[in-house]
């Protein structure tokens, strides 16, 4: 149904374009000017360095320190205090001059009052900021940064894509890059050149309140998709001078998502080999792809706050990985060194510790005078070397010059006619449609017939907030309903799909409507009526999951879905009508208490503004689902083993005295996802059965659509190292994936190449180890072995 509406919209758009042809001559000159602007060549590296050194030579210590400070927009807004601004937002000229002219601050971030603004308002705000910067002695522009997490978060009317966890489920590199290109375009349309994205943390702990911001629990999947985002944001050649590109900021370097407690911004214990083997690859891939900036983990690793970790920030990130870009803190994390972590006694010591560890720019949020005055004092007292400050400022100036901010400090909405366009919206729909994952389909209850009468119920059934999640128009996503009225909730999408008379809606359970309430606050809402209504329909569409949350406010104490939601599910199942469970959640909440009673289970993750329409098209057969889980879905709260695990975590039941049960028991495994058609794998072929360590393996497999309808299949290749001497090998690891579309009866041959060096693992000393021995390749149900040798010639199959 959505596709039909979109086709009509496209026809109308085409008609408008035809009518506009008469205006072509009037706009010819303007179009040429835009083309010239968009094709501005990037400055040469030599020219950038020359200009950096010329500026640096003229700067006072105070000017340098100011460049290293970043504050939130509220600091320069009209208001009674620094923690909020009045509405409608307006820049306070006196506050702005104090920050930018007196203290020479180099960067501003965030949205005032935690609220999205139109592109026109953004342009006006940033024009004022850059005008103040132009009053300074050296006229160094301010660099503005924003959390563009799944679209331009803080711009009204911007295209909102599925969150990263859903993008990982889609397993489609092209869609991920296209989404990043659109986000970059719309961020620049908002006059902002710097995006705090992508999140490349390994999302292997489902307790984390930020798992949904990641690409899931596999390092290779995260590395591949992260690389696409970098190229989408920055362009194939990383030409951020192009006004349709932005500078990316990788986050949160690294190990952020796996704290021992499961709670945000707490301590993680990660052995060196695990840190390098699982948490580093995605960041390394993005650094190698040319990412310009990186944000640091707000937590601790092995008791050391990451913002004070010289070994990680300088020895690893700078020296070993060769990262030459800008390192920025997360929100208030320099203050955390003494206020939270107690590794220093006061703010002055905290500033010295962070800068000496390798931080270039502090995301201070509010207290910029404190930072600037204390850093100047630290340098004068010899506690921070002048050379360390110069090094940091070089990186800041270099980024500003590469972005073209000296020549073009502001971009304007009028130059971005595709902002929020049907073309961009279609890309968001496509991503949602490929991400949604069919986990269970008992007796092929799905797709439902369009003549069905259905009951739609559950707290997520009629909520745009729940579909989008946090970082949508506001930090926690609590303001989504203020901005997303033109989009369709699950309920509204289903009404449009099969007609409102065929859809009965009773909430059953509802979330607290107050914006300031806890995300998990909910109440029974006509539950008896919902159960009674189930008796008069053909099927129940039960929409459960979570409300939106992010960071510390999203911490939880129980992985199990809430008691009220479980009660609603059980009571509906008891009616005997088929219940289609639709999950709309940022992390997998445990549903084993009632899963067996559900006829079908569909995981939507956080699918964005078009998630309701994509879901409706899947439930009623307009779209064939093709998503694959980006994590193991746990069966029990205390059984959270990742798909990447050791053989010891997959022991079979032991008889006798030790009559134990196996620990590896996910509800559904990483990579699981059903279709309305069937796919058969055959003819797995390796071009060699024996290779040397510098060799490359070519793998081919045939995939056939043996069902009755067209579908897409994510073909996933895993390897297993059957014996490893230093560290017990993982049971299996994802090494390659590709997504193919097949018509009924069609067969395609999928080919992968795998350099043997990628089969190495990280040893106890943090160095890579590649050992001779036997390995296994698995694609679908096809398995073959090959041997890696220390020397000698390769053996053909």
N, C-alpha and C positions, 0 to 999 in steps of 0.2 A: 504493500500500500504506500509506504513512504517513497519507494522508487517511482511509482506512478505520479505521485504529487511532485516529486523532484523533476520528472520529465516535463510535466506541464509548466513548472516554474522556468525550466530551461528554455522552453519554446517562447514563453512570454519575454524572457530576457533577450532572446534572439530578436524578437519583434521590436523591442525597444532599441536594440542596437541598430536595426535597419532604419528605424525612424530617425535615429541620431546621425545617420550618414550625412544628412544635410548640413550638420554642424562641423563636418570634418575640416573644412578649410579654415574655420575660425579657430580651431584648436591645434592646427598643424604646428605653429610656432611653439606653443606650450608643450606639445608632445616631444618635439625635438629637444627642448630644454630638459625635460625629464629623462629622455634617453641619454643625453650627455651626462646628467647627474648620476644615473645608475651605472654608467660604464666608466666612471672615474677610475683611472688606474691606481693600484695600490702604490704608496710611496716605497721607494727602494729601501732595503735594510740599511744601506750606507747613509742614505739621507736621513732616515729616522735616527740613527745613532749620532749623526752630526748635530742634529737639532736637540737631541736629548742632552748631549754634553754641553752645548752652548747654553741651554737653559740652566742646567745644573751649576755651571760656573758662575752664574749671576745670582743664584738663590742664597738667601740667608738661612741660617739654621731654622729659624721660626717658619719660614716659607716651606722648607723641606718637611718639617714635622707636620705642618698643616695638611700637606698632601697625603700623609699617611693616616688621616682621620676621616671616618665615615659616620654620618649621623642620619637618623630617621627624619622624614619630612616634617613631622609634627614640631620639631625643634625650631623651624623657621616659620611656623604658621601662627596666625592670630589665635590667641587662646589665653586662658588664665594660668596655665602651667605647661611644662614641657612634655607632659605625658598625653596630652590631647589637644586638639584644635577645635575651634568653633566651626559650626556648619552654617551656611556653605563655606567650604574651605577657602581661605585667602592667605597669601603670603604676607607676613609681617615684615615690612621693609627694614625696620630697626633690627629685628632678630636676624634677618638674612644678612645684613651688613656686618653684624657682629661675628657671625659664623664664617662667612665667605671672605669678607674684606679684611676684618681685623685678624681673625685666626687663620685665614687662608685655607679653609677646609677643602680637601680634594674630592670628596664624594658625598653624595646623598642617596638614600635608598628608601624603599617602602612607600606605602600610600598613607595619606593622612587619615586619622581616625579609622584605620583598618577598613577602608571602603573604596571600592572601585570608582574610577572617574572616566569620563568620556575622553576620547582622543583629543578633542578640542581643549578640554580643561587641562589635560597633561601638557599640551603644547604651551599653553599660557603660563603654567607653573614653571616649566623648565626654561622658557624664555626669560622669565624674571630671574631665575637662578643664574643663568649664563650671563645675563646683563650685569649682575653683581660681580661675577667673576671677571668680567671685562673691565671693571673698575680697579682691579688689583694691579700692582706695579708690573707684573710679568704677563698679566692677562691669560693665565692658565685656566682653561675651562674645567668645570666640574664634570665628573663622570657619574651618571645616574644609573643605579642598578635596581632590579626588581626580581621578585620570585615568579618567573614565568614557568610555572610547574607543569601544567598540561594545557597550555595556551597562555595568552597574556592575562595572568591572574587578576590583575587590578585594573583592567580596562573594560568598561561597560561596552557590550556589543562585540567583544572579541570572540573568536572561535574557541570553544572549549572541547578538547579531545578527551578520550578516555585517559584515566591516570596511567602511570607507567606500568603498574602491575598488569593492567589489562592489555597494554601495548605488547608486553612480553607474551601474553597468551595468544595474541594474533600471529606471532612468529612470522611477521612480514616486514622485511627490512625496508622495502620501498615505501610502505605506508608510514613507517616510523620516520624516515627521512623527510617525506612530504609533510608530515605533521610539524616537524621542527622547522622546515622552511616557512610554513605558514605562520608559525608562532614568531619566528624572527621578523617576518614582514610586518605582522601586526604589533609587535613590540616597538619596532622602529616607527610605525604609524602613530604610536603613542609618545614619540620623541625620546625614547629610551634605548640606549645602545648596548646594555649589559644585562644578560639574563643569568640568574642564579639557578642553573640547571645544566645538565641532567644530574639526577641522583644515581650514583654508581656504587652505593653501598651494597654489599651482599645481603639480600633480604631472606636470610635462612632461619630466622626466629619469628614464628607467627605471633608471639606475644608482643612484638614491637609495635608501637603506635604509628610507625612510619613504614611498615613493610610495603604498604600500597604505593609508596613513592618510589619503590625500587623496581628493577626488572626481575625480581625473584631470586631464587636460591642457587642459580647456576652461574659460575664465573664466565663461561664462554658465551652464554646467551646475553649476559649483561655487557660484555665487551663488544660483541657484535652490534647490539642495538645502540650502545653508547657511542660507538664510532659513527653510526648513521646520524645520530643527533648532532654530533659535533659538525659534521659536514653539512647538515641541514641548517644549523644556526650560522656557521661561519663561512660556508661555501666550500666547494671542492678544493680551492687553493687557500682557504682560510683568509680570504680578503675581506676583513671586517670593515675596511674603508667603504665598501659597497653599502649604500643606505638601505638595502634590503636584508643585510646581515647584522648579527649582533655578536659580541664576544660571549662565549660560553663560560660558565663557572662550574667545574666539577665539584660534586659534594657527596659525602662529607669525608674527606680523606683522613683516616680510613678505619674500618672495623667498628663503625658507629652503631650498626643495627643488631649487634649480638651481645649486649651487656648481660652479665651473669644474672641479674635480677629480672631481666626482661623489661625494665622500666627505662624510659628515655633519659639520656644524659647521665648514665651511671657507669660504673666500672665494668670493663670486659677483660676477661683473662683469655688471651689468645697466644698460643705458642708461636714462635718465630716461623716455623714451617707452615703453620696454618695461615698466618697473616699473609705470607708471600704466596702461598699456593691458591688460596681461595679469595682473599680480600683485595689483593693487589692487581690481578689481571685486567679488570675492567678499567681501572684508573690508568694503568700503563698503556692500554690500547687507545684511550682517549688522549693521553699526553702525546703518544706517537702520532695521533691524527691531527695534532696541532692546536689543541685547546689552549686558550690564552690565559685563563685564570683558574684558581682552585680554592675551595673553601674547606676549612678544617673541621674535623670531628669535634663536637662539643663535649664529648665524654672523656673517659680515661681508658687506657689500655695497660693492663698489668700494674695498676696503681699510679701511673704517670699521666697527668692531664695532657692531652694531645697538643694544646697550645703552649706547652712548656717542654715539648719533646724534641730536643735538638737532633737526636738520632733519626727520628722519623722525618722531621721537616727539612733538615739540612743534609744530613748524610744520605738518607734514602731518596727523598723527593728531589733535592737539588743535584746531589753529586752522582748517585747511582742511576736515577731515572733521567737525569738531564733536563728536568723541567726548568724552563727559563722565564716562565710567565709570572703573574702576580699571585701572591698568596694572601688571602683575606681571611679574617676570623669569622666565626659565626657570631650571632647576636650576644653582645655583652660578655664574651668569653674571656677577655683579659681580666675583667673584674672577678670572674669566677675563680681565678687562680688564688685569690685571697679570701673572697667572701664565701665560696662554696668548698673549695678543695684544701685550703689551709696549707698550701705549699710555700707561701710567702706571707709576710706580716701586714702589708699595706699595698695600696694601689701603685705607688711609685715603684716598688720592687716587682710587682706583677707586670708592669709595663716593660721594665728592663728585661725580665725573664722571657716574656713573649717575643719581643723584638730580637733579642739575642738568639732565641731558638730558631728564628727564621720567618716570623710574621712580617709582612710588608705593609698591610693596611688593617687597622682595627675597626671592626664594626661596633662602634661604641654605643650606638643608639642615642644616648642623651648627653653625657658629661664630657663634652669635647674640651672644655677649658682644662679640666683635670688631666686629661690625657696629654694635651699639647704642652702645658706648663711642666708637667713631670717628665715628659720625654726630653724636652729641652734641658731641664736640670740634670737628667741622667747623662746626657751627652757631655755637658760642661763638667760634670764630676768624673768623667771617665768610666761610668758604669755601662754605657752603650757607646761603642766606637762610632766615630763620625763616618767611617767607611761603611758600616752596616746600614746607617741611615741613607747614605748616598746610594747604596745598592738597592734599597727598597724604593727610593724615589725614582731611580732610573727605570725600574720596572713599571711604575705608575705612569710616568711621562711617556714611556715607550707605548703603552697601551693606548693612551689618549691620542698620540700621534697616529698610530695605526688605525684607530677608529675614525680619523679625520675630524676630530672634535675641534681642533684649532681653526679649520676652514669651515666646518659645518657643525656648530655646537647644538643646533636644534634641527629636527626634521618635522615636517608638517603633514597633518592628516590628509590634506587635499591632494598630496602626491601619492596617496595609497588607495586608489579606487577599489581595490579588491578586498579591503578590510571588511571582515564579516560577511563576505559575499556568498552566494549559493555555491560557487566552486569550492570555497573553503569549508563551508558547512558539509558539503558532500564528502569531503575527505575525512571529516570527523565521524560522519555516519558510517563510512566504509570501515574505518578502524574499529568502531563499536561492533559492527556486524561480524567482523572476522575475529574479534576477541572473545565474545560471549561463548561460553564452553558448556556443552551438553555433557553432564557427568553421569546421568542415569536416564534410561528410557525403557522402563519395564513394559513389555508387551507392545512396544511401539505406540505408546499413548500419544506421543508427539510425532508429527505436527497435528494439532487439533483441526477439526473441520471448521470452516468459516461459518457454518450454519449452527455451530454449538452455542449454547447458552452457558455463560460462565459466571462464577462468583469471583470477584477480585477482592482480596483482603490482605491484611497485614500492614505493619507500620511503614513499610517502604513502598507501598502501592501508589501513593499519591504525593510523592515528595521529589522535587527537583534537587533539594539539598542532598538527599541520600544518593541520588544518581551521580552527582558530581563529586561529592566528598569535599574535603578541605582545600585550601588554596584556590578557591573559586569565588571571586569577587570580594573575598575577605579571607583572613587567616584560617579561621575554623570552619568556613563555609556556611556560617549561620545566617549570612545575608543573601544567600543564593535566591531565595524566593523574591527578593526585591528587584532582581535583575533578569530572571529567567522566565518571565511570564509567557513569552511567546513560544516557548518550547513545551513539549508534552511529557508529562509524567507517564509512568507505566500504565496507570488507569486510563488516562486520556488517549494514549497511543492505542490501547486495546479497543476503546470505544470507537476510534476512527477506523480501526482495522476491520471490525465485524459489525459495527453499528451500535450505538448507545443502547437501544432496546434489548440487545442480547447480553449486556454487561450489567450485572448487579454489583454494587460496591458497598461493603460494610467494613469499617476499619478493623474491628476486632481488638487490635492493640494500636496505640498511637504514641509517638514520641512527644515529650514536653515541647509545646510550641514556643516557649520563651527563648529568646536568643541568648540569654545569659545563663540558661540552665545547663546541667551536665549533659553531655552527648548521650549518655545511656539512660537518662530519665525517661520512663515510659509508664503508661497506665492502660488498664483494660478499657476498651472503648467499644461498647455494644457487642461484647464477645458472644453472648447468648444469641443475639440476633444474627451474627455472622454464621454460627453453627446451624441455626434454623434455616437460614437462606441456602445453605449448601444442599439441602434436600431437594430443592426445586431447580437445580442446574445440572448440566451434563458433566462439568468439571470445575474444579476449584483451582484458581491461580493464587497461590499463597506467597506473598512477597515479604520475606524476612531478611534480617541482617543487622546492619548498624546504621546509626546516624553519623554525620560527619564529625571528624576530630583530627587533630594534628599535634605532634610533639607531646610534651608533658600532659596536657589536658586529655590526651588519648590513652594514657596508661590504664591498664586493667588488671584485675586480680583473679579473673576466672575466664578461661578460654571458652567455656560452654555458653551457648546462646542463652539469652535471658529466660528465666522461668515463665514469664508471661507468654513469650513467643512459643516456647515449647508446649505450654498448655493449649494454646490456640491450635498448633499443628496437630497434636494428639486428638483433640476433640473433633477437628474437621475430618481427620482420617477415620475416626470412628463412625462417621456417617455412611461410610461405604462408597462414597463418590471418589473418583480418581483425583488425587491432589498433585498438582504440578508445583513443586517447591522452587521458587525463584529466589536465589541468594543475591543480595546486593550489599556487599561488605568490603571493607578495606583489607581485612585479613581473614583467614579461614576460621570461623567460629565453629566449635564442636557441635555436631548435630546427630551423633550416633544414638542418642536417646529416642529419636523418632524417625531416623532416615529410612529404616526398613518399611515404614508405613507409607512412604511417599512413592507415587507412581513414576515420577520423573523429577530430576533435579537439574536446574540450570544455574550456572554461576555467571553473573554479569559483572562481578568486581565493582569498579566505579566507572561506568561507561560514558559519563559526560552528558551533555545536553541532548544528544541524539540517542542515548541509550535506551529510552523507552520505546522509540520507534523501531530501533534495531531488534530489540527483544520481541516486540509484537510481530515483526516480519519473520522471525525465527519460530516463534510458538505456533504460527499459522501457516508456515511452510513457504513463504515468499523467499526466504533465505535459508540455505542449508548451513547449519552451524559447523565451524571449523577451528574453534579455539582449542588450545592445549594448556593444561595446568602449568604455571611457572613455578610451582612449589608442590611439596607433598601436602595433601589435605589431611590433617590429623584426625584420628578416630577418638582419641582420649586426650584430656588436658595434660596428662603427664607422659605422653608418648609423642614427642615432638622431633623424632629423628628425621633428618633431611634425606632427600634421595641420594645425596653424596654422603656415603657413610662407609664404615669398615665392615668386614665380614663378621666381626665379633658382635655387631649390632643387629645381625640378621640370623641369630642362632635358632635352630629348630628345637622343638620341644624335647627335653631330655627325660627319659624314663628312669624310674628307680627312686633313689633317695632324693635326688635333686629334680623334682618334677616341676621344672620351671616353665614359664611361657615365654615365647619370643617377644622381643621388644619392638621389632620392626613390623608395625601393623597399621599403616595409614589407611584412611577411608578410601582415598584415591591417590595414586602415585603421580609424581611429576611427569608431565608429558601425556597424561590421560586426557581424552576428549573424544566424544562420539560424534557421529554424523547421521544424516538421514539416508545415506547410501553406505555401501561397504567397499573397502579397499583391500586388495590382496597383494602381498609382496611375494616376489619370486625372483629366481636367477641372480642371487647375490654373487658378484664376481669381483675377485681381487686380481690386479694385474701381476702381482708377485706373491709368493708364499714365504719368501725369505728376503729380508732387506738388511742393508747396513744402516748404521745410525744417521748417516747423512742422506739417506734415501727418501723417496716419496712414494706413497701408496696411492694408486687410483682405484676407487671403489665404485662399482656400478650395481644398481638394483632396479628391477622392473616393478612398477606400481600400476595396478589395474583397477579401474572402477567397475566392480562386479555388481553394482546395484542398478536401480532404475532411474536415478536422477543425477544431474551434474553436481559435483562437489569439489571442495578443496581439501587437500591433505598436507599437513606439515610432516615431511619426511625427516626423521631424526636418526642420526647415526651416533651410536655409543661405542666406546672401547672399554675393555677391561684388561688391566695388567695382571696376569695370573700369578706372578711371583715378584715381589719387590723386597729387597734386603734391608734397607735403612728404615723405611716407614711402611707399615702395613698398607697394602694398596686399597684404594676405594673399590667398591663392588663394580661400579660403572661410572663413566663420565660422558657427558654430551660433548661431541667433537665437531659435528656439523649438523646443519638443518637447512631445509629449503621448503618452500610452499608451492605446490603445483595444483593446477585446476584440471579436472578430468571429466569428460562427458561419459555417459553410461557406455560401458564396453571399451572405453579407450584405455590404452596402455602407454605409459611414458617411461623412458629410462632416465633415472636420476644419477648423476655422476658427481662424486666428491673426490677431492685430492687431499691427502693428509701427509705433510712432512713428518718424518719420524721424530724430529726434535720436539714436536708438540706432545709426544708421549712421555716426556720427562716429568719427574715430580720433584718437589722441593724437599731436600734433606734436612736433617736436624740442625745443620749450620746455616740454613737459609739459601744454600746454593743448589742449583738444578742438578738432578741425577738422571741419567738415561742408561738403563741397564739392558744387556742382552737377555733374551728370554722369549717366552711365548705370550702372545696377545690375542685378544678376541675382538672381532667386529660384530656388532649386532644392529640390524635395521629391521624394525617390525619383528616378525618371527624368524627372520633369516639370520643365521649365525655362521661365521667362518673364523678360522684361526690362521695366524701367520707368525713367523719367527723373526726376531730382530737379532742380528749377529754383531759381534765386535768388529769383525773384519771379513774380507772376502767379497765375492761378487753376489749381486742379487740374483734370486732364482725366480724365473717367470712361472706363472700359474699354468 
